[in-house]
Amino acid sequence: MIIPVTDPADPRLAPFMNVRDRDLRQTHGDAFIAEGESVLAVFLSKGARFRPEALLVAGNRIDTALAWAPPDDLPIYVTDQELMDRVVGFPIHRGLLGLGRRAPSPRLADLLASRPRVVVGLVGIANHDNMGGIFRNAAAFGSGAVVLDATSCDPLYRKAIRVSVGGVLNVPFTRLDTDTGVAAALGDLGYRVLALSPRGAMRLHEVPTDRPVALLLGTEGPGLPDAEMAHAETVRIDMAGGFDSLNVATTSGIALYELTRRMTERG
Protein backbone atom coordinates (compact mmCIF):
# COMPACT_ATOMS: atom_id res chain seq x y z
CA MET A 1 0.00 0.00 0.00
CA ILE A 2 1.75 3.15 -1.20
CA ILE A 3 0.66 6.05 1.00
CA PRO A 4 1.97 9.57 0.21
CA VAL A 5 2.57 11.72 3.31
CA THR A 6 3.26 15.46 3.42
CA ASP A 7 2.87 16.30 7.12
CA PRO A 8 5.77 15.47 9.47
CA ALA A 9 3.27 15.37 12.35
CA ASP A 10 1.19 12.64 10.67
CA PRO A 11 0.52 10.18 13.54
CA ARG A 12 1.18 7.25 11.25
CA LEU A 13 4.84 8.33 11.17
CA ALA A 14 5.20 8.41 14.96
CA PRO A 15 7.23 5.16 15.16
CA PHE A 16 9.82 6.72 12.83
CA MET A 17 10.04 10.01 14.75
CA ASN A 18 13.43 11.12 16.14
CA VAL A 19 15.01 7.71 15.66
CA ARG A 20 18.43 8.65 17.00
CA ASP A 21 17.02 10.19 20.20
CA ARG A 22 14.93 7.08 20.80
CA ASP A 23 18.03 4.95 20.34
CA LEU A 24 19.87 6.96 22.98
CA ARG A 25 16.98 6.85 25.43
CA GLN A 26 16.25 3.17 24.78
CA THR A 27 12.52 3.89 24.82
CA HIS A 28 11.57 1.93 21.73
CA GLY A 29 9.52 -0.65 23.64
CA ASP A 30 8.88 -3.64 21.41
CA ALA A 31 9.51 -1.72 18.18
CA PHE A 32 12.75 -1.68 16.21
CA ILE A 33 13.93 0.20 13.13
CA ALA A 34 15.76 -1.39 10.20
CA GLU A 35 17.73 0.97 7.99
CA GLY A 36 19.25 0.88 4.51
CA GLU A 37 18.99 -1.10 1.30
CA SER A 38 20.97 -4.20 2.30
CA VAL A 39 19.14 -4.56 5.60
CA LEU A 40 15.65 -4.02 4.17
CA ALA A 41 16.35 -6.54 1.43
CA VAL A 42 16.79 -9.11 4.20
CA PHE A 43 13.88 -7.73 6.24
CA LEU A 44 11.50 -8.20 3.32
CA SER A 45 12.84 -11.61 2.30
CA LYS A 46 11.01 -14.86 3.01
CA GLY A 47 13.76 -15.97 5.38
CA ALA A 48 13.43 -13.05 7.77
CA ARG A 49 12.25 -13.91 11.29
CA PHE A 50 10.35 -10.66 11.85
CA ARG A 51 7.44 -9.36 9.80
CA PRO A 52 7.73 -5.70 8.80
CA GLU A 53 4.86 -3.47 9.93
CA ALA A 54 5.57 -0.42 7.75
CA LEU A 55 8.17 1.23 5.55
CA LEU A 56 9.13 4.90 5.33
CA VAL A 57 10.67 5.61 1.95
CA ALA A 58 12.02 8.69 0.19
CA GLY A 59 10.30 9.23 -3.15
CA ASN A 60 13.45 8.51 -5.15
CA ARG A 61 13.78 5.07 -3.50
CA ILE A 62 10.27 3.75 -4.08
CA ASP A 63 11.34 1.63 -7.05
CA THR A 64 13.94 -0.06 -4.84
CA ALA A 65 11.32 -0.85 -2.20
CA LEU A 66 8.85 -2.23 -4.73
CA ALA A 67 11.51 -4.43 -6.32
CA TRP A 68 11.55 -6.48 -3.10
CA ALA A 69 7.89 -7.43 -3.69
CA PRO A 70 6.64 -6.34 -0.24
CA PRO A 71 3.33 -7.78 1.00
CA ASP A 72 0.29 -6.11 -0.54
CA ASP A 73 -1.00 -5.06 2.87
CA LEU A 74 2.29 -3.50 4.04
CA PRO A 75 1.94 0.30 4.46
CA ILE A 76 4.68 2.09 2.51
CA TYR A 77 4.76 5.75 3.51
CA VAL A 78 6.38 7.82 0.76
CA THR A 79 7.64 11.36 1.24
CA ASP A 80 10.34 13.69 -0.02
CA GLN A 81 13.86 13.57 1.38
CA GLU A 82 13.56 16.82 3.34
CA LEU A 83 10.44 15.73 5.20
CA MET A 84 11.91 12.29 5.85
CA ASP A 85 14.99 13.92 7.41
CA ARG A 86 12.75 16.06 9.64
CA VAL A 87 10.78 13.05 10.84
CA VAL A 88 13.79 10.82 11.47
CA GLY A 89 15.82 13.60 13.09
CA PHE A 90 18.96 13.42 10.95
CA PRO A 91 19.87 13.18 7.24
CA ILE A 92 18.80 9.68 6.30
CA HIS A 93 20.72 9.47 3.03
CA ARG A 94 19.74 5.87 2.38
CA GLY A 95 16.09 6.94 2.22
CA LEU A 96 14.81 3.56 3.42
CA LEU A 97 13.49 2.64 6.86
CA GLY A 98 11.46 -0.32 8.07
CA LEU A 99 9.47 -0.77 11.26
CA GLY A 100 9.34 -4.13 13.00
CA ARG A 101 8.15 -5.60 16.29
CA ARG A 102 10.24 -7.88 18.44
CA ALA A 103 8.85 -11.11 19.81
CA PRO A 104 9.42 -12.66 23.27
CA SER A 105 12.64 -14.64 23.59
CA PRO A 106 11.99 -18.33 22.95
CA ARG A 107 12.94 -20.94 25.53
CA LEU A 108 16.49 -22.17 24.95
CA ALA A 109 15.34 -25.77 24.48
CA ASP A 110 12.84 -24.65 21.85
CA LEU A 111 15.43 -22.52 20.06
CA LEU A 112 17.77 -25.49 19.80
CA ALA A 113 15.13 -28.16 19.20
CA SER A 114 16.43 -28.75 15.67
CA ARG A 115 19.88 -29.46 17.12
CA PRO A 116 22.00 -27.00 15.07
CA ARG A 117 25.61 -28.20 14.84
CA VAL A 118 27.21 -24.82 15.61
CA VAL A 119 25.74 -22.12 17.86
CA VAL A 120 27.16 -18.96 19.43
CA GLY A 121 26.96 -17.95 23.10
CA LEU A 122 27.58 -14.31 24.07
CA VAL A 123 28.48 -13.03 27.52
CA GLY A 124 28.71 -9.32 28.33
CA ILE A 125 28.88 -8.06 24.73
CA ALA A 126 28.23 -4.35 25.26
CA ASN A 127 29.31 -2.81 21.94
CA HIS A 128 26.65 -2.69 19.20
CA ASP A 129 29.26 -2.80 16.42
CA ASN A 130 30.62 -6.03 17.85
CA MET A 131 27.12 -7.42 18.33
CA GLY A 132 26.25 -6.67 14.71
CA GLY A 133 29.56 -8.07 13.47
CA ILE A 134 29.06 -11.33 15.34
CA PHE A 135 25.57 -11.77 13.93
CA ARG A 136 26.88 -11.00 10.44
CA ASN A 137 29.45 -13.77 10.82
CA ALA A 138 26.88 -16.13 12.32
CA ALA A 139 24.67 -15.62 9.26
CA ALA A 140 27.58 -15.87 6.82
CA PHE A 141 28.86 -19.19 8.17
CA GLY A 142 25.52 -20.80 8.92
CA SER A 143 25.46 -20.76 12.70
CA GLY A 144 22.12 -22.12 13.83
CA ALA A 145 21.44 -19.77 16.74
CA VAL A 146 22.86 -17.12 19.06
CA VAL A 147 22.33 -17.29 22.84
CA LEU A 148 22.83 -14.07 24.82
CA ASP A 149 23.33 -13.61 28.53
CA ALA A 150 21.25 -11.04 30.41
CA THR A 151 24.01 -8.38 30.29
CA SER A 152 24.66 -8.32 26.54
CA CYS A 153 23.36 -5.39 24.52
CA ASP A 154 20.30 -5.44 22.27
CA PRO A 155 20.80 -7.15 18.87
CA LEU A 156 17.75 -5.25 17.57
CA TYR A 157 19.30 -1.85 18.25
CA ARG A 158 19.35 0.03 14.93
CA LYS A 159 23.14 0.15 14.65
CA ALA A 160 23.56 -3.52 15.48
CA ILE A 161 21.07 -4.46 12.76
CA ARG A 162 22.84 -2.21 10.26
CA VAL A 163 26.32 -3.57 11.06
CA SER A 164 24.99 -7.13 10.81
CA VAL A 165 23.73 -6.34 7.28
CA GLY A 166 20.45 -7.90 8.33
CA GLY A 167 22.00 -10.97 9.95
CA VAL A 168 20.16 -10.17 13.20
CA LEU A 169 16.90 -10.53 11.28
CA ASN A 170 17.84 -13.98 9.99
CA VAL A 171 19.72 -15.81 12.76
CA PRO A 172 17.47 -17.09 15.59
CA PHE A 173 18.45 -15.86 19.05
CA THR A 174 17.31 -15.81 22.64
CA ARG A 175 18.31 -14.03 25.85
CA LEU A 176 18.74 -15.97 29.08
CA ASP A 177 17.59 -14.87 32.53
CA THR A 178 19.94 -13.05 34.88
CA ASP A 179 20.65 -16.13 36.99
CA THR A 180 21.31 -18.46 34.04
CA GLY A 181 24.85 -19.05 32.81
CA VAL A 182 25.28 -19.44 29.06
CA ALA A 183 27.96 -22.14 29.18
CA ALA A 184 26.16 -24.29 31.73
CA ALA A 185 22.82 -23.99 29.93
CA LEU A 186 24.34 -25.02 26.58
CA GLY A 187 26.36 -27.80 28.19
CA ASP A 188 23.21 -29.20 29.79
CA LEU A 189 21.73 -29.53 26.29
CA GLY A 190 24.65 -31.65 25.13
CA TYR A 191 26.78 -29.01 23.44
CA ARG A 192 30.56 -29.00 23.61
CA VAL A 193 31.07 -25.46 24.91
CA LEU A 194 34.23 -23.79 23.60
CA ALA A 195 35.41 -20.69 25.45
CA LEU A 196 37.67 -18.54 23.27
CA SER A 197 40.63 -17.23 25.26
CA PRO A 198 44.25 -16.31 24.52
CA ARG A 199 45.07 -18.75 27.34
CA GLY A 200 43.03 -21.57 25.81
CA ALA A 201 44.36 -25.07 26.39
CA MET A 202 43.35 -26.32 22.93
CA ARG A 203 44.08 -24.90 19.47
CA LEU A 204 41.05 -24.11 17.36
CA HIS A 205 41.87 -26.73 14.73
CA GLU A 206 42.17 -29.39 17.45
CA VAL A 207 38.55 -29.12 18.58
CA PRO A 208 36.74 -32.48 18.25
CA THR A 209 33.67 -32.36 16.01
CA ASP A 210 31.96 -35.50 17.28
CA ARG A 211 29.01 -33.53 18.69
CA PRO A 212 27.46 -30.07 18.30
CA VAL A 213 29.58 -27.17 19.49
CA ALA A 214 28.79 -23.83 21.12
CA LEU A 215 31.28 -21.01 20.57
CA LEU A 216 31.40 -18.87 23.72
CA LEU A 217 32.56 -15.24 23.36
CA GLY A 218 33.04 -12.55 26.00
CA THR A 219 33.56 -8.83 26.11
CA GLU A 220 36.86 -7.36 24.95
CA GLY A 221 39.36 -6.64 27.69
CA PRO A 222 38.15 -8.69 30.67
CA GLY A 223 37.05 -11.57 28.47
CA LEU A 224 34.85 -14.35 29.78
CA PRO A 225 34.05 -14.55 33.51
CA ASP A 226 35.61 -17.41 35.45
CA ALA A 227 32.13 -18.80 36.17
CA GLU A 228 31.53 -19.24 32.44
CA MET A 229 35.01 -20.60 31.75
CA ALA A 230 34.50 -23.24 34.43
CA HIS A 231 31.71 -24.84 32.37
CA ALA A 232 33.64 -24.84 29.06
CA GLU A 233 36.65 -26.20 27.26
CA THR A 234 39.13 -23.41 26.56
CA VAL A 235 40.27 -22.79 22.99
CA ARG A 236 42.82 -20.39 21.53
CA ILE A 237 43.61 -18.93 18.12
CA ASP A 238 47.39 -18.86 17.74
CA MET A 239 48.87 -15.49 16.79
CA ALA A 240 52.26 -14.00 16.07
CA GLY A 241 54.58 -13.58 19.01
CA GLY A 242 53.96 -10.54 21.17
CA PHE A 243 50.29 -10.26 20.20
CA ASP A 244 47.60 -12.08 22.10
CA SER A 245 44.14 -10.75 21.25
CA LEU A 246 41.69 -10.00 18.45
CA ASN A 247 38.52 -7.97 18.19
CA VAL A 248 35.68 -10.21 19.37
CA ALA A 249 33.76 -9.93 16.09
CA THR A 250 36.90 -10.85 14.14
CA THR A 251 37.45 -13.78 16.49
CA SER A 252 33.92 -14.99 15.86
CA GLY A 253 34.47 -14.95 12.09
CA ILE A 254 37.67 -16.99 12.26
CA ALA A 255 36.26 -19.52 14.70
CA LEU A 256 32.91 -19.91 12.95
CA TYR A 257 34.60 -20.44 9.59
CA GLU A 258 36.80 -23.19 11.02
CA LEU A 259 34.08 -24.91 13.03
CA THR A 260 31.37 -24.86 10.35
CA ARG A 261 33.89 -26.00 7.71
CA ARG A 262 34.93 -28.97 9.78
CA MET A 263 31.36 -29.84 10.72
CA THR A 264 30.40 -29.81 7.03
CA GLU A 265 33.31 -32.04 6.11
CA ARG A 266 32.33 -34.47 8.85
CA GLY A 267 28.79 -34.64 7.44
Disulfide bonds with the S-S distance in Angstrom:
none
